Amino acid sequence: MPPVWKIKRELSRVVEQLHGIYEIATHPIRQLWIDKKSDKAMRFTQGVQYQSNISPEKIVIYLIYQPNGITNSVETTCKHFLTKGYAVLLIANHPISENDKSKLSPFVWRFVTRKNHGYDFGGYKDGIRLLWRWEITPSQLVIVNDSIWFPLYPNCDLIERMEHSNAQFVGAKRHTLANIPDAEFEGFFESYFFLIKKLVWQSNTFIEYWKNYISTSNKYLTVRRGERGFSSTIFRSKIASEGIYSRDRFMEIMSQQEAEILRKTLYYGAYTEEEFETQSQQLIKDFKNDGAWREAALQLIRDVTNRRNFVSSFCYPCVGILKIYLMKKNRGQLQLRMRRKYVLAVHNGDLSMPDSATFQEILSSIED
């Protein structure tokens, strides 16, 4: 019998999909009303990062949902974007206390509060609509949300890599299904981190997508219309695109590693399938610094990444070798297990200690 957490997860998905049938039928005619209601509900406050009369060239739409108080890691994220030359448009799906505004104001260009409707893509749409209203054309627009801790380390170069990419539409991570290669227009970019360059911002494809996007608080439809729909829309237009991190790039790097690195990869691996856990433990027990063991370890890593997210499965090489300095916050079983292994690797000295505020939040997130 499957574990209880898997049964609950699948039941939740079925409920969301059934409710989505109703929303598909009714939301297209309600969208104008939703936008007008959102406009009335939004509130703006000027930060001190930029003078109010300056239109920044590089902007980040940073969406957060922390109604019980904004965590210290949000300040870490805002500071990081500031050091990279970005004006932070902080959009909160809840009211922000005066204390939190005061703390964050030196690192924020403008605060926006809105109703908690539409998950991340509802907030993204409102942020983009505001930039249109303010007649701002960014040369670089980052879209990010607080479902990740970012950056784990201050020397993170993800933004530079995205800016220097020859592509115009850049995602932090490309997701593809098993046996689908990391080709330019395959899969989708995971929705927690995009970089939109000026050519995309001014394209009819981008403009029409966001004008017509139907905000919904149905998670199934948000993934379908938002995360997957946004990428597929841009991909169909053949705008040059690149995912900085991908399964294929991960496996290419892993295939170059020595056996000892692969052993640590397995030791700090996170698995939700018993078969993978058993195989990993056996390989660690039978470790030999030879070609046969190395190939067996690589095959197991390949099998895992064909079924599960490699960033959440193998924190040791993702952080230590690929320098993927972001981490998912969600409480899925795989991510919880990954964070426990990450903390273990830090305590063992196999991974560096991250930003102190972030590390305390990671520790809190794995407490039973």
VOBA-1610 file (N, C-alpha, C; in pm, whole numbers, padded with zeros to 5 digits, always signed):
BEGIN
Met+00085-00120+00000Met+00000+00000+00000Met+00088+00124+00000Pro+00057+00224-00082Pro+00139+00347-00086Pro+00136+00418+00049Pro+00241+00495+00082Pro+00241+00571+00206Pro+00129+00674+00207Val+00088+00714+00329Val-00025+00806+00345Val-00002+00937+00270Trp+00126+00989+00275Trp+00153+01118+00211Trp+00131+01112+00061Lys+00156+00996-00001Lys+00133+00984-00145Lys-00016+00980-00177Ile-00093+00911-00093Ile-00238+00903-00114Ile-00300+01042-00102Lys-00259+01118+00002Lys-00312+01253+00021Lys-00274+01343-00096Arg-00151+01329-00146Arg-00106+01412-00258Arg-00190+01386-00382Glu-00218+01257-00411Glu-00293+01224-00532Glu-00439+01266-00519Leu-00499+01251-00401Leu-00636+01294-00380Leu-00649+01445-00399Ser-00549+01519-00347Ser-00550+01665-00361Ser-00545+01704-00508Arg-00465+01633-00587Arg-00456+01663-00730Arg-00589+01640-00800Val-00658+01530-00765Val-00787+01499-00828Val-00889+01607-00797Val-00894+01652-00670Val-00988+01757-00631Val-00960+01885-00709Glu-00833+01924-00721Glu-00796+02045-00795Glu-00838+02035-00941Gln-00820+01918-01001Gln-00854+01901-01142Gln-01006+01908-01164Leu-01082+01849-01071Leu-01228+01854-01083Leu-01279+01997-01068His-01224+02070-00971His-01265+02209-00952His-01222+02294-01072Gly-01114+02254-01138Gly-01067+02326-01255Gly-01166+02325-01369Ile-01250+02221-01378Ile-01350+02214-01485Ile-01446+02332-01474Tyr-01488+02362-01350Tyr-01577+02476-01328Tyr-01507+02606-01364Glu-01382+02622-01325Glu-01311+02747-01351Glu-01286+02767-01500Ile-01259+02660-01572Ile-01238+02671-01716Ile-01363+02727-01784Ala-01478+02687-01733Ala-01605+02731-01793Ala-01642+02874-01758Thr-01601+02921-01640Thr-01650+03051-01593Thr-01548+03163-01595His-01419+03133-01581His-01321+03239-01561His-01296+03328-01682Pro-01301+03278-01806Pro-01276+03370-01918Pro-01367+03492-01918Ile-01495+03474-01880Ile-01586+03589-01880Ile-01572+03673-01753Arg-01499+03621-01655Arg-01482+03694-01529Arg-01349+03768-01523Gln-01262+03750-01622Gln-01126+03802-01609Gln-01121+03954-01600Leu-01201+04024-01680Leu-01202+04170-01672Leu-01243+04216-01533Trp-01342+04150-01476Trp-01386+04183-01340Trp-01276+04154-01239Ile-01203+04043-01260Ile-01092+04007-01170Ile-00984+04114-01175Asp-00949+04160-01296Asp-00845+04262-01310Asp-00888+04394-01243Lys-01014+04435-01263Lys-01061+04559-01201Lys-01062+04548-01049Lys-01103+04432-00999Lys-01105+04410-00855Lys-00964+04414-00799Ser-00870+04354-00874Ser-00730+04353-00830Ser-00674+04495-00829Asp-00707+04574-00930Asp-00661+04714-00936Asp-00706+04791-00813Lys-00832+04773-00773Lys-00884+04845-00657Lys-00819+04801-00527Ala-00780+04672-00521Ala-00727+04617-00396Ala-00578+04646-00378Met-00506+04673-00487Met-00361+04693-00476Met-00328+04824-00405Arg-00222+04820-00324Arg-00173+04938-00254Arg-00023+04952-00282Phe+00025+05077-00296Phe+00164+05102-00333Phe+00233+05184-00225Thr+00359+05153-00202Thr+00443+05232-00112Thr+00580+05245-00176Gln+00636+05363-00172Gln+00769+05385-00230Gln+00876+05340-00132Gly+00972+05262-00180Gly+01089+05231-00101Gly+01194+05339-00121Val+01313+05319-00067Val+01418+05420-00083Val+01533+05370-00170Gln+01515+05253-00230Gln+01622+05200-00314Gln+01647+05293-00433Tyr+01541+05349-00490Tyr+01553+05443-00602Tyr+01471+05566-00570Gln+01513+05680-00620Gln+01429+05798-00609Gln+01303+05778-00693Ser+01195+05836-00648Ser+01066+05809-00712Ser+01059+05854-00857Asn+01144+05947-00896Asn+01136+05999-01033Asn+01231+05927-01128Ile+01292+05819-01084Ile+01385+05745-01168Ile+01316+05618-01218Ser+01324+05592-01348Ser+01273+05468-01405Ser+01390+05372-01425Pro+01399+05269-01345Pro+01515+05178-01352Pro+01515+05096-01481Glu+01635+05060-01524Glu+01652+04980-01644Glu+01637+04830-01614Lys+01682+04790-01497Lys+01679+04649-01458Lys+01586+04635-01337Ile+01486+04551-01352Ile+01383+04538-01249Ile+01363+04391-01214Val+01335+04363-01087Val+01293+04230-01047Val+01154+04239-00986Ile+01062+04161-01039Ile+00933+04140-00974Ile+00952+04026-00876Tyr+00947+04059-00749Tyr+00972+03960-00643Tyr+00842+03938-00568Leu+00781+03823-00592Leu+00651+03792-00533Leu+00668+03711-00405Ile+00602+03755-00298Ile+00610+03683-00171Ile+00472+03659-00114Tyr+00462+03552-00034Tyr+00342+03526+00045Tyr+00387+03484+00184Gln+00392+03580+00275Gln+00437+03556+00412Gln+00349+03638+00507Pro+00222+03601+00518Pro+00126+03682+00594Pro+00154+03689+00744Asn+00235+03598+00796Asn+00266+03599+00939Asn+00393+03678+00973Gly+00443+03753+00876Gly+00565+03831+00897Gly+00672+03790+00798Ile+00739+03888+00741Ile+00839+03861+00637Ile+00968+03812+00700Thr+01019+03702+00647Thr+01138+03638+00704Thr+01265+03713+00668Asn+01370+03687+00743Asn+01497+03757+00722Asn+01559+03723+00586Ser+01530+03604+00533Ser+01590+03567+00405Ser+01538+03653+00291Val+01421+03714+00305Val+01370+03806+00202Val+01463+03926+00190Glu+01511+03975+00303Glu+01607+04084+00301Glu+01735+04041+00230Thr+01780+03919+00256Thr+01899+03865+00187Thr+01879+03867+00036Thr+01761+03825-00008Thr+01732+03821-00151Thr+01729+03962-00210Cys+01662+04054-00143Cys+01654+04192-00193Cys+01792+04256-00201Lys+01873+04235-00100Lys+02009+04289-00101Lys+02089+04234-00218His+02072+04105-00245His+02146+04043-00354His+02109+04106-00488Phe+01980+04127-00511Phe+01938+04190-00636Phe+01989+04334-00646Leu+01991+04401-00534Leu+02042+04538-00533Leu+02188+04541-00575Thr+02268+04446-00524Thr+02411+04442-00561Thr+02430+04412-00709Lys+02329+04349-00772Lys+02337+04318-00915Lys+02276+04428-01002Gly+02236+04539-00939Gly+02186+04653-01015Gly+02038+04652-01043Tyr+01960+04572-00970Tyr+01817+04560-00996Tyr+01735+04641-00897Ala+01630+04703-00947Ala+01530+04768-00863Ala+01427+04663-00826Val+01401+04648-00697Val+01312+04543-00649Val+01169+04595-00639Leu+01080+04538-00720Leu+00936+04561-00708Leu+00883+04446-00625Leu+00866+04469-00496Leu+00825+04365-00403Leu+00673+04358-00398Ile+00619+04246-00445Ile+00474+04228-00448Ile+00437+04124-00344Ala+00356+04164-00247Ala+00314+04074-00140Ala+00166+04042-00156Asn+00132+03915-00148Asn-00007+03873-00156Asn-00076+03885-00020His-00045+03992+00052His-00099+04017+00186His-00052+04156+00230Pro-00111+04212+00334Pro-00061+04340+00386Pro+00081+04324+00443Ile+00158+04433+00438Ile+00294+04434+00494Ile+00295+04527+00615Ser+00350+04478+00724Ser+00354+04560+00845Ser+00451+04676+00826Glu+00430+04782+00903Glu+00519+04898+00895Glu+00661+04860+00937Asn+00672+04769+01031Asn+00805+04724+01074Asn+00879+04655+00959Asp+00808+04568+00885Asp+00871+04499+00772Asp+00905+04596+00660Lys+00818+04693+00635Lys+00848+04795+00533Lys+00973+04874+00571Ser+00983+04911+00697Ser+01098+04988+00743Ser+01227+04909+00728Lys+01220+04780+00759Lys+01339+04695+00750Lys+01383+04675+00606Leu+01288+04661+00515Leu+01320+04628+00376Leu+01334+04750+00286Ser+01284+04863+00329Ser+01279+04982+00244Ser+01413+05020+00181Pro+01527+05008+00252Pro+01654+05046+00188Pro+01690+04960+00066Phe+01624+04844+00052Phe+01659+04751-00056Phe+01546+04733-00156Val+01438+04810-00140Val+01320+04792-00225Val+01288+04923-00297Trp+01255+04910-00424Trp+01216+05026-00505Trp+01071+05064-00477Arg+00980+04967-00492Arg+00839+04991-00463Arg+00778+04866-00401Phe+00693+04888-00300Phe+00614+04782-00240Phe+00475+04782-00303Val+00424+04663-00329Val+00286+04648-00375Val+00221+04540-00290Thr+00103+04567-00237Thr+00025+04463-00170Thr-00099+04437-00250Arg-00142+04313-00255Arg-00256+04272-00335Arg-00329+04158-00264Lys-00449+04127-00314Lys-00523+04013-00263Lys-00451+03885-00301Asn-00462+03784-00217Asn-00397+03657-00245Asn-00482+03577-00342His-00472+03616-00469His-00547+03548-00574His-00454+03515-00689Gly-00462+03391-00736Gly-00390+03356-00858Gly-00251+03300-00838Tyr-00214+03269-00712Tyr-00080+03216-00686Tyr+00027+03309-00745Asp+00141+03250-00785Asp+00251+03334-00832Asp+00218+03404-00964Phe+00149+03337-01055Phe+00124+03398-01186Phe+00021+03511-01177Gly-00069+03505-01080Gly-00158+03618-01060Gly-00080+03741-01017Gly+00018+03722-00926Gly+00103+03833-00884Gly+00195+03880-00995Tyr+00249+03785-01072Tyr+00334+03824-01186Tyr+00257+03913-01283Lys+00131+03871-01312Lys+00051+03948-01408Lys+00028+04089-01357Asp-00005+04104-01229Asp-00028+04238-01175Asp+00099+04321-01180Gly+00214+04260-01152Gly+00340+04334-01159Gly+00369+04383-01300Ile+00345+04297-01398Ile+00368+04335-01538Ile+00271+04445-01579Arg+00144+04433-01538Arg+00044+04536-01570Arg+00082+04670-01508Leu+00141+04667-01388Leu+00184+04792-01326Leu+00298+04857-01404Leu+00393+04778-01450Leu+00503+04833-01529Leu+00451+04893-01659Trp+00352+04829-01720Trp+00289+04887-01838Trp+00224+05022-01803Arg+00153+05023-01691Arg+00084+05145-01650Arg+00183+05257-01623Trp+00296+05225-01564Trp+00398+05324-01532Trp+00486+05357-01653Glu+00458+05294-01769Glu+00531+05316-01895Glu+00681+05292-01878Ile+00712+05182-01813Ile+00852+05142-01792Ile+00884+05025-01884Thr+00994+05036-01956Thr+01042+04929-02044Thr+01177+04881-01993Pro+01179+04776-01914Pro+01307+04728-01860Pro+01394+04662-01967Ser+01524+04683-01955Ser+01617+04612-02044Ser+01633+04467-01997Gln+01619+04447-01866Gln+01624+04313-01807Gln+01515+04308-01700Leu+01430+04207-01707Leu+01327+04188-01605Leu+01341+04049-01547Val+01371+04041-01418Val+01372+03913-01348Val+01236+03895-01282Ile+01182+03775-01293Ile+01057+03739-01225Ile+01089+03622-01133Val+01066+03642-01004Val+01108+03542-00905Val+01006+03540-00792Asn+00995+03427-00722Asn+00906+03423-00606Asn+00976+03362-00486Asp+00910+03368-00373Asp+00974+03324-00248Asp+00949+03177-00217Ser+00921+03097-00320Ser+00915+02952-00301Ser+01056+02893-00293Ile+01156+02978-00311Ile+01296+02934-00300Ile+01371+03025-00202Trp+01472+02968-00139Trp+01574+03048-00072Trp+01678+03083-00178Phe+01705+03212-00192Phe+01801+03256-00294Phe+01861+03390-00250Pro+01993+03402-00261Pro+02090+03296-00288Pro+02135+03230-00157Leu+02176+03106-00167Leu+02232+03039-00049Leu+02365+03100-00010Tyr+02440+03147-00110Tyr+02574+03203-00087Tyr+02586+03335-00164Pro+02655+03432-00107Pro+02660+03566-00170Pro+02734+03570-00302Asn+02821+03472-00329Asn+02896+03473-00455Asn+02820+03405-00569Cys+02690+03390-00554Cys+02607+03329-00658Cys+02616+03410-00787Asp+02639+03343-00899Asp+02653+03413-01027Asp+02539+03380-01124Leu+02426+03330-01070Leu+02315+03292-01157Leu+02266+03409-01241Ile+02252+03525-01181Ile+02200+03640-01256Ile+02294+03677-01370Glu+02424+03679-01341Glu+02521+03710-01448Glu+02512+03609-01561Arg+02498+03482-01526Arg+02490+03378-01629Arg+02364+03397-01714Met+02255+03436-01651Met+02133+03458-01727Met+02145+03582-01815Glu+02203+03688-01762Glu+02220+03810-01840Glu+02312+03788-01958His+02418+03710-01939His+02519+03690-02044His+02478+03584-02145Ser+02368+03514-02119Ser+02319+03416-02215Ser+02282+03485-02346Asn+02307+03418-02456Asn+02268+03472-02586Asn+02116+03466-02605Ala+02049+03392-02519Ala+01903+03379-02529Ala+01835+03505-02476Gln+01713+03525-02521Gln+01632+03639-02477Gln+01536+03603-02364Phe+01498+03478-02358Phe+01409+03424-02254Phe+01488+03317-02181Val+01518+03344-02054Val+01609+03255-01980Val+01540+03209-01851Gly+01547+03081-01826Gly+01495+03026-01701Gly+01609+02973-01616Ala+01592+02978-01484Ala+01694+02919-01398Ala+01703+02770-01423Lys+01587+02704-01440Lys+01589+02558-01457Lys+01486+02515-01560Arg+01533+02433-01653Arg+01443+02372-01751Arg+01398+02235-01700His+01270+02210-01709His+01215+02079-01672His+01173+02006-01797Thr+01222+01884-01814Thr+01178+01799-01924Thr+01144+01661-01869Leu+01056+01591-01938Leu+01020+01456-01897Leu+01132+01359-01932Ala+01127+01240-01875Ala+01229+01138-01901Ala+01241+01113-02051Asn+01365+01100-02095Asn+01399+01070-02235Asn+01371+01185-02331Ile+01329+01301-02279Ile+01315+01421-02362Ile+01441+01504-02341Pro+01518+01532-02446Pro+01645+01603-02428Pro+01629+01749-02392Asp+01736+01808-02342Asp+01739+01949-02308Asp+01758+02031-02435Ala+01657+02027-02521Ala+01660+02105-02644Ala+01601+02242-02619Glu+01628+02337-02706Glu+01595+02476-02680Glu+01447+02500-02650Phe+01358+02433-02720Phe+01216+02462-02703Phe+01139+02346-02641Glu+01209+02260-02568Glu+01145+02146-02503Glu+01113+02178-02357Gly+01013+02107-02303Gly+00980+02118-02162Gly+00927+02256-02126Phe+00963+02301-02006Phe+00923+02435-01960Phe+01022+02482-01855Phe+01024+02612-01831Phe+01106+02670-01726Phe+01026+02672-01596Glu+01084+02622-01491Glu+01014+02622-01363Glu+00989+02766-01320Ser+00870+02790-01264Ser+00815+02925-01258Ser+00872+03014-01148Tyr+00967+02965-01070Tyr+01018+03047-00960Tyr+01127+03145-01002Phe+01176+03136-01130Phe+01286+03227-01167Phe+01299+03237-01318Phe+01261+03355-01373Phe+01278+03384-01515Phe+01360+03511-01532Leu+01425+03524-01647Leu+01482+03651-01690Leu+01424+03684-01827Ile+01359+03800-01836Ile+01298+03846-01959Ile+01379+03963-02012Lys+01432+03951-02133Lys+01509+04061-02192Lys+01417+04150-02277Lys+01470+04265-02315Lys+01388+04369-02376Lys+01315+04321-02501Leu+01381+04240-02581Leu+01319+04191-02703Leu+01192+04113-02672Val+01196+04033-02565Val+01078+03955-02526Val+00971+04048-02470Trp+01012+04140-02383Trp+00919+04234-02321Trp+00836+04309-02426Gln+00900+04345-02538Gln+00832+04423-02642Gln+00763+04336-02747Ser+00775+04205-02736Ser+00718+04116-02837Ser+00568+04103-02821Asn+00497+04087-02930Asn+00353+04066-02926Asn+00319+03937-02852Thr+00405+03837-02864Thr+00380+03710-02795Thr+00369+03731-02645Phe+00466+03802-02589Phe+00468+03829-02445Phe+00348+03914-02405Ile+00324+04021-02480Ile+00217+04115-02446Ile+00080+04046-02450Glu+00056+03970-02555Glu-00074+03905-02569Glu-00093+03796-02465Tyr+00015+03725-02431Tyr+00002+03621-02328Tyr-00047+03682-02198Trp+00018+03790-02153Trp-00018+03847-02024Trp-00149+03924-02028Lys-00184+03983-02140Lys-00315+04048-02151Lys-00427+03946-02138Asn-00405+03828-02193Asn-00510+03727-02199Asn-00499+03622-02087Tyr-00394+03631-02005Tyr-00378+03530-01899Tyr-00493+03539-01800Ile-00553+03425-01770Ile-00666+03419-01677Ile-00615+03375-01540Ser-00616+03467-01445Ser-00568+03436-01311Ser-00665+03340-01242Thr-00611+03246-01167Thr-00693+03149-01096Thr-00621+03104-00970Ser-00699+03076-00868Ser-00642+03020-00746Ser-00657+02868-00742Asn-00682+02810-00858Asn-00679+02665-00874Asn-00537+02626-00912Lys-00474+02547-00827Lys-00332+02517-00849Lys-00308+02441-00979Tyr-00396+02347-01011Tyr-00382+02268-01133Tyr-00384+02359-01256Leu-00480+02453-01258Leu-00490+02543-01374Leu-00375+02644-01377Thr-00327+02687-01259Thr-00214+02780-01257Thr-00090+02715-01318Val-00066+02589-01285Val+00049+02518-01345Val+00028+02503-01495Arg-00093+02466-01534Arg-00121+02441-01675Arg-00114+02568-01758Arg-00183+02675-01712Arg-00186+02800-01788Arg-00062+02884-01764Gly-00009+02877-01642Gly+00101+02964-01603Gly+00236+02903-01631Glu+00283+02819-01540Glu+00418+02765-01552Glu+00442+02700-01688Arg+00354+02609-01726Arg+00374+02539-01854Arg+00327+02623-01972Gly+00217+02694-01952Gly+00163+02774-02062Gly+00251+02889-02103Phe+00314+02955-02006Phe+00401+03068-02038Phe+00520+03023-02121Ser+00589+02919-02072Ser+00706+02871-02146Ser+00668+02824-02285Ser+00561+02745-02295Ser+00525+02691-02427Ser+00485+02802-02524Thr+00422+02908-02472Thr+00385+03021-02558Thr+00508+03089-02615Ile+00606+03117-02528Ile+00729+03182-02575Ile+00807+03088-02667Phe+00811+02959-02632Phe+00883+02863-02715Phe+00824+02856-02855Arg+00691+02856-02864Arg+00627+02847-02996Arg+00662+02966-03085Ser+00693+03080-03024Ser+00729+03197-03103Ser+00873+03190-03155Lys+00948+03086-03108Lys+01087+03063-03149Lys+01181+03174-03103Ile+01144+03243-02996Ile+01236+03338-02933Ile+01348+03258-02868Ala+01472+03299-02889Ala+01587+03224-02837Ala+01574+03208-02686Ser+01583+03084-02637Ser+01558+03052-02497Ser+01665+02958-02444Glu+01690+02971-02314Glu+01787+02882-02250Glu+01750+02860-02103Gly+01761+02735-02059Gly+01752+02703-01917Gly+01893+02684-01864Ile+01931+02760-01763Ile+02069+02754-01712Ile+02098+02617-01652Tyr+02003+02564-01575Tyr+02020+02431-01517Tyr+01923+02335-01585Ser+01969+02213-01610Ser+01882+02112-01669Ser+01935+01973-01634Arg+01849+01874-01650Arg+01889+01736-01621Arg+02007+01692-01707Asp+02005+01726-01835Asp+02112+01682-01923Asp+02246+01744-01883Arg+02245+01872-01848Arg+02369+01937-01806Arg+02418+01878-01674Phe+02324+01846-01587Phe+02360+01780-01461Phe+02428+01647-01487Met+02369+01564-01572Met+02427+01432-01599Met+02560+01443-01672Glu+02576+01542-01756Glu+02704+01562-01824Glu+02815+01590-01723Ile+02784+01675-01624Ile+02883+01705-01520Ile+02909+01583-01433Met+02805+01510-01398Met+02823+01391-01313Met+02906+01285-01382Ser+02893+01273-01513Ser+02969+01171-01587Ser+03119+01200-01587Gln+03157+01321-01546Gln+03299+01359-01542Gln+03359+01344-01402Gln+03277+01302-01304Gln+03323+01300-01166Gln+03389+01166-01129Glu+03481+01174-01034Glu+03546+01054-00982Glu+03451+00976-00892Ala+03488+00852-00865Ala+03401+00763-00788Ala+03369+00818-00650Glu+03465+00882-00583Glu+03442+00933-00448Glu+03335+01042-00449Ile+03333+01126-00551Ile+03229+01229-00562Ile+03094+01163-00582Leu+03089+01058-00662Leu+02963+00987-00683Leu+02916+00919-00555Arg+03009+00869-00475Arg+02973+00808-00347Arg+02906+00911-00257Lys+02964+01031-00248Lys+02903+01135-00165Lys+02769+01181-00223Thr+02759+01181-00356Thr+02631+01215-00419Thr+02521+01121-00373Leu+02553+00991-00370Leu+02456+00892-00324Leu+02431+00905-00174Tyr+02535+00927-00098Tyr+02522+00936+00048Tyr+02431+01051+00089Tyr+02443+01164+00020Tyr+02359+01280+00051Tyr+02237+01288-00041Gly+02207+01178-00111Gly+02091+01177-00199Gly+01962+01166-00121Ala+01855+01221-00179Ala+01721+01214-00120Ala+01633+01132-00213Tyr+01563+01035-00157Tyr+01484+00942-00237Tyr+01345+00925-00177Thr+01243+00920-00262Thr+01109+00887-00215Thr+01067+00749-00263Glu+01151+00685-00344Glu+01126+00548-00387Glu+01216+00452-00308Glu+01155+00352-00248Glu+01231+00257-00166Glu+01338+00186-00247Glu+01308+00157-00373Glu+01406+00087-00457Glu+01533+00169-00475Phe+01519+00300-00493Phe+01637+00385-00509Phe+01716+00394-00378Glu+01644+00406-00267Glu+01711+00411-00137Glu+01790+00284-00112Thr+01731+00170-00143Thr+01798+00040-00122Thr+01920+00028-00211Gln+01905+00064-00338Gln+02020+00054-00431Gln+02132+00147-00388Ser+02097+00266-00342Ser+02199+00362-00299Ser+02276+00308-00179Gln+02205+00258-00081Gln+02270+00205+00039Gln+02362+00088+00005Gln+02319+00004-00088Gln+02402-00110-00127Gln+02528-00066-00200Leu+02514+00031-00289Leu+02630+00081-00361Leu+02730+00147-00267Ile+02681+00222-00171Ile+02771+00285-00072Ile+02843+00178+00008Lys+02771+00075+00048Lys+02831-00036+00124Lys+02938-00109+00043Asp+02913-00124-00088Asp+03004-00199-00176Asp+03104-00110-00249Phe+03125+00011-00198Phe+03206+00109-00270Phe+03344+00054-00309Lys+03379+00074-00436Lys+03512+00044-00488Lys+03550+00155-00584Asn+03671+00198-00573Asn+03718+00305-00660Asn+03760+00247-00795Asp+03662+00193-00867Asp+03691+00134-00998Asp+03581+00168-01097Gly+03605+00133-01222Gly+03513+00170-01330Gly+03377+00105-01318Ala+03372-00020-01273Ala+03245-00090-01265Ala+03153-00025-01161Trp+03210+00007-01044Trp+03128+00071-00940Trp+03081+00208-00987Arg+03172+00278-01051Arg+03140+00413-01098Arg+03025+00409-01198Glu+03024+00315-01290Glu+02918+00305-01389Glu+02785+00269-01324Ala+02791+00182-01222Ala+02668+00145-01152Ala+02610+00266-01078Ala+02697+00345-01016Ala+02652+00465-00946Ala+02591+00565-01044Leu+02656+00586-01157Leu+02604+00678-01258Leu+02467+00633-01310Gln+02450+00501-01327Gln+02322+00451-01375Gln+02211+00477-01274Leu+02241+00459-01145Leu+02141+00488-01044Leu+02106+00637-01043Ile+02206+00722-01051Ile+02182+00868-01054Ile+02097+00903-01176Arg+02126+00839-01288Arg+02049+00863-01411Arg+01904+00819-01393Asp+01885+00702-01332Asp+01749+00650-01310Asp+01669+00743-01220Val+01733+00793-01115Val+01664+00883-01022Val+01624+01012-01092Thr+01716+01070-01168Thr+01688+01199-01231Thr+01587+01187-01344Asn+01568+01067-01399Asn+01463+01047-01498Asn+01324+01041-01436Arg+01321+01021-01304Arg+01193+01014-01236Arg+01166+01133-01145Arg+01272+01190-01089Arg+01257+01297-00990Arg+01345+01416-01024Asn+01313+01530-00964Asn+01388+01654-00985Asn+01531+01636-00934Phe+01629+01655-01021Phe+01768+01630-00981Phe+01816+01728-00875Val+01764+01852-00877Val+01807+01950-00776Val+01760+01907-00638Ser+01640+01851-00630Ser+01586+01806-00503Ser+01639+01669-00463Ser+01690+01593-00557Ser+01740+01459-00526Ser+01886+01459-00484Phe+01967+01545-00543Phe+02112+01537-00522Phe+02170+01674-00487Cys+02152+01713-00360Cys+02197+01846-00318Cys+02349+01859-00319Tyr+02420+01751-00291Tyr+02566+01762-00277Tyr+02633+01811-00406Pro+02611+01747-00520Pro+02675+01800-00642Pro+02609+01926-00694Cys+02476+01941-00673Cys+02408+02060-00725Cys+02462+02186-00658Val+02481+02181-00527Val+02533+02296-00454Val+02685+02303-00465Gly+02752+02190-00440Gly+02897+02191-00429Gly+02972+02198-00561Ile+02913+02145-00668Ile+02984+02138-00796Ile+02920+02230-00900Leu+02787+02220-00917Leu+02720+02302-01017Leu+02692+02444-00968Lys+02710+02468-00838Lys+02688+02601-00779Lys+02544+02647-00800Ile+02450+02556-00782Ile+02308+02592-00787Ile+02271+02642-00649Tyr+02279+02773-00632Tyr+02264+02833-00500Tyr+02121+02881-00474Leu+02028+02791-00499Leu+01888+02816-00462Leu+01830+02685-00410Met+01726+02696-00328Met+01668+02576-00267Met+01519+02594-00249Lys+01443+02491-00289Lys+01299+02495-00276Lys+01256+02487-00130Lys+01149+02562-00098Lys+01097+02566+00039Lys+00980+02470+00063Asn+00921+02418-00043Asn+00797+02344-00023Asn+00816+02220+00064Arg+00707+02172+00122Arg+00711+02064+00218Arg+00676+01928+00157Gly+00704+01912+00029Gly+00693+01780-00030Gly+00796+01686+00032Gln+00766+01559+00031Gln+00855+01462+00096Gln+00996+01465+00039Leu+01008+01477-00092Leu+01141+01479-00153Leu+01220+01600-00107Gln+01155+01718-00104Gln+01226+01840-00065Gln+01263+01839+00083Leu+01175+01785+00168Leu+01208+01774+00310Leu+01330+01684+00330Arg+01332+01572+00262Arg+01445+01480+00275Arg+01573+01543+00219Met+01559+01615+00110Met+01676+01684+00053Met+01733+01784+00153Arg+01648+01864+00217Arg+01698+01966+00309Arg+01766+01902+00430Arg+01715+01789+00474Arg+01781+01719+00585Arg+01921+01672+00542Lys+01933+01623+00420Lys+02064+01580+00371Lys+02157+01699+00351Tyr+02101+01811+00308Tyr+02181+01932+00291Tyr+02238+01978+00425Val+02154+01981+00528Val+02199+02019+00662Val+02307+01924+00710Leu+02288+01795+00686Leu+02390+01697+00724Leu+02522+01724+00653Ala+02516+01754+00523Ala+02638+01782+00448Ala+02709+01907+00499Val+02631+02008+00538Val+02690+02130+00595Val+02755+02098+00729His+02686+02025+00814His+02742+01990+00945His+02866+01902+00933Asn+02871+01820+00829Asn+02988+01733+00808Asn+03103+01805+00739Gly+03081+01928+00696Gly+03185+02005+00628Gly+03200+01973+00481Asp+03107+01894+00424Asp+03113+01862+00281Asp+03048+01969+00195Leu+02968+02057+00255Leu+02916+02175+00187Leu+02936+02295+00279Ser+02955+02411+00221Ser+02982+02531+00300Ser+02857+02577+00373Met+02878+02647+00483Met+02768+02707+00558Met+02709+02822+00476Pro+02577+02823+00454Pro+02515+02930+00375Pro+02491+03054+00459Asp+02425+03151+00399Asp+02381+03270+00470Asp+02312+03229+00600Ser+02349+03294+00711Ser+02303+03250+00843Ser+02152+03256+00858Ala+02089+03364+00811Ala+01944+03375+00821Ala+01875+03264+00744Thr+01926+03238+00624Thr+01869+03133+00541Thr+01886+02997+00607Phe+02004+02972+00664Phe+02029+02841+00724Phe+01936+02817+00842Gln+01910+02919+00921Gln+01818+02904+01034Gln+01677+02870+00985Glu+01637+02930+00875Glu+01505+02900+00820Glu+01500+02757+00765Ile+01609+02712+00702Ile+01614+02574+00653Ile+01605+02477+00770Leu+01677+02506+00878Leu+01671+02420+00997Leu+01528+02413+01051Ser+01463+02529+01059Ser+01325+02531+01108Ser+01231+02453+01019Ser+01259+02453+00889Ser+01168+02388+00794Ser+01172+02237+00803Ile+01275+02179+00864Ile+01286+02033+00872Ile+01254+01980+01010Glu+01215+02069+01100Glu+01177+02022+01234Glu+01045+01948+01227Asp+01036+01839+01299Asp+00914+01758+01298Asp+00806+01822+01385
//
